[in-house]
Amino acid sequence: MANELARNTQIISTKMLLWALLIVLSAGAAVGILMAGLKGQVFIIGGIVLIINLYVMSRWPVYGLLLYLFIFMYRPGEVYPALSAIRLELIVGVTTLILTVIHRKMHEGVLRLPADRVTVSLLAFWVVIYLTTLTSFNPMETIYAGEDFAKTLVFYYLIVALIDTRPKLNAFILLYVLLIGKVCWDAFTGYQSGAFIHTMGIDRMAGATSMGGDPNTLATTIAVSVPFVVATAFVFKQFYWRIPLYGLAGGMLMVLGITGSRGGFLAAIGVLIGGFAFSRNKAITAVVIIMLALVFWVTLPDQYRTRYLTLTDVEDLNETSTGRWEIWKVGIQMFINRPLLGIGIGAFPTAHGIGAFGGGKWIQPHNMLVQLAAESGILGLTVWLGFFFRYMLRNIKKLRRIGLRDPSKRWAYTYATSFAVSIIALLVAGLFGHNLFRFNWYVIAGLSVAMLTIVERENKGEQGSQDSGELLDKQTPAVESTTR
């Protein structure tokens, strides 16, 4: 009675709130379209498409996550500059977040934030970022870094909150894989048409948009994504998926070579070694790896082979890498002098540039551990490595164990193994690059949490079916005796 009275006296229903939100966002998008200078038919078509998407997002928030992933990786504002004023990524991200919160409130009655250890560790690291402003050499840059990490946390939360079934998981990973293929294809066609960067005496393939980025960023993105492509080929067993996906993985490794990125090259080697180490059929895996390596090296133009051969010369490696040894020594001095909170997240170039601890160049740390230690001190090291990284690895190990024990959960084993191999690539790339805030870390973490939720739900469903079967078995004799 009380519930019925509450429903009758409710001033604004959830449905009304959703429609109001849809209208407000559509109006905001229309203003953005006008600001972008789109008129006439383009304005009308764009408005209709946007309203339809907003409506679908209001019904199925996971669609918003997939749309956000598409915008994040395709970067339509860069491909079509007229769209940049609309801020599609911001509109879709904020809308999906609000709709997710509303839907969880509707279905669960109360709004609960994920309380798993990985999520709590990430929130703690976000707090650490802002704490480092107290000792930062560039407080504004540290604040900006905190804002950027907040966007990453939103992406992470949407993954954890919305991917709660296996079809949603497969859809997210497949879309990611296809978009990575598009990033590689655009970079390669750009390289073929002369849109490359000439540095270090070679022509280096770079991304067509900021998603691909500079040659080093693009190479790392490719190396880290190859395990996802291979895992998707294993999970999607149909030949019309497997053959193209295997081809995509091989092609990605081939084009990685023309980025001229030695860090990316080593990350790719880490992927091959990790793939072999985790493989259940090492003989076949070894043959495939050897064949790939031979084809890669034979087809690689001379300028790139010469570049990668310098990896064996330590002195040349240091000189052609803007003096990494000296940069790392300065980073260690920063940590020693400010051990608790470091010199501030994002403030390494400033501290190094003014020569406060030596150096004198406005340059990045070029090493993830040096970046973490120098910029966030012992507190940052403890939270990121001691908690977040450790708990993420624990999730991945648990998923692999579950997949090995239960054949029906083999998909969990496959995806978790790809996460482990991607982490190897990230760690190797982190030896030569400052990839602490690279989105891959946090997408993998979010997917590991979401997959454990999916496994738990599937197990509950199987247990429920088993209990129902046992109940029917117990009732059957009673029915038979009554019939007699």
C-alpha positions, 0 to 999 in steps of 0.5 A: 500500500505504501509503495502504491501511494509512493508511486501515485504521489511521485512528482517526477518518474524515472521515465520522465527523467529519462525523456527530459535528459534526452531532450536536454542533450538533444538541444545541447547537441543541436547548439553544438551542430550550429556552432560547428557551422553545419546547416540545411540538410546536414544539420537535419540529418545530423540532428536526427541521427544524434536523437536516435542514438540518444534514444537507443542509449536511454534504452540500452546504456551498453550501446552508449559504451560501444558508441563511446569506444567507437568515438574514442578510437575513431576520433571523428572530430579529427577525421571531420574537423567540422564535428570537433565543436560538437564534442561527441566524446564528451556528450556520449561519455557523460550521457552514458554515465548518467544513464548508467547511474539511472538504470542501476538505481532503477534495477538495484534500488540504490546506487552502489559503486564497485567495491572490488579491490582493483576499483578501490585501488584506482580511486586511491591512486586518483587521490594520490595524483591530487596529493602530489600537487602539494610537492609538485613542480607544476601544480596546474599540470598535476591538476590537469593530469588528475582531470585526464585520469578522471576521464579514464576512470569513467571509461573504466566504470562504464566497462565494469558497470555495463559489461555483465554478460558474455555477448556484451563482452564479446561485442566490446572486444570485437569492436575494439579489435576492428577499430584497432585494425582501422587505426593500423590500416589508416596509418599504413595507407597514409605511409604509402601515400607519403604521410610519414615522419622522417626522423632518426634517418628513416621514414616512420609510419605514424597514426592518422589521428591522435589515437595512433599518435606518433610512431612510438605510440602507434607501435605500442598500441599495435603490440598491445592489441595483437593478443586481443586479436588472437584471443578473439579469433579463438573465441569466435570459432567460425572460420569467417571470423577466425581467418580474417582475425588471424590475418589481421594479427599477422598484418599488424605485426608486419606493419609495426616494423615500419614505425621504426620504434625500437620500444614497440619492436621489443614489445612485439618480441615480448608478445611472441615470448609471452604467447609461447610461454602461455601456449598449451601447444608449444610446438605449433606456437613455436613454428608459427612464431619462427615463420612470422619472425622470418617473414617479418625480417626478410620483408623489412626494408633495409633502413628499418633493419639497420635501425633495429640492429642498433638495439645491440649497441648500448652506447648508440642506443643511449645517444639516439634515445635522447640520453635515456640513461642520464634522464633516468639518473635524474629521475632517481634523484627526484625520487631520493629527494622527494621520496613520499609524494615525488615531484608531482604527476605530470611535472617531470618535464618541468623539474627536469627542464629547470635543472632542479635535480640535474638535466636541463631539458624539457623532456619526459622520463621515457620509463614507466617505473621512473615516471611512477617513482619520480612523480608520485613517490613511495605513496604512488608506487605502493598504491599503483604497484602494490595494490592496483597492479597486484590485484589486476594480476590476481584477477587474471590468474583467477580467470585463467584457473576458472577457464582451465577447470571448467570447459564451459568457461574456456572463453575466460581463460582465452581472454585472460591469457591475452590480457597477461600477454598484453601486460607483458607488452606494456611492461616491455614498452614501459622500459623505454616509454612513459606509459603509466596513463596509457588507456590499455592498463585500465581497459584490461583492469576493467575487463578483468573485473567485468569478466569475474562478474560474468563468471559469477552470474553464469555460475549462479545460473547453472546452480539455479538450474541444477537446484531446479532439476533436483527439486523436480527429481524429488517431486516425481515419485510423489506424482507417480504414487498419486497416479497409482 
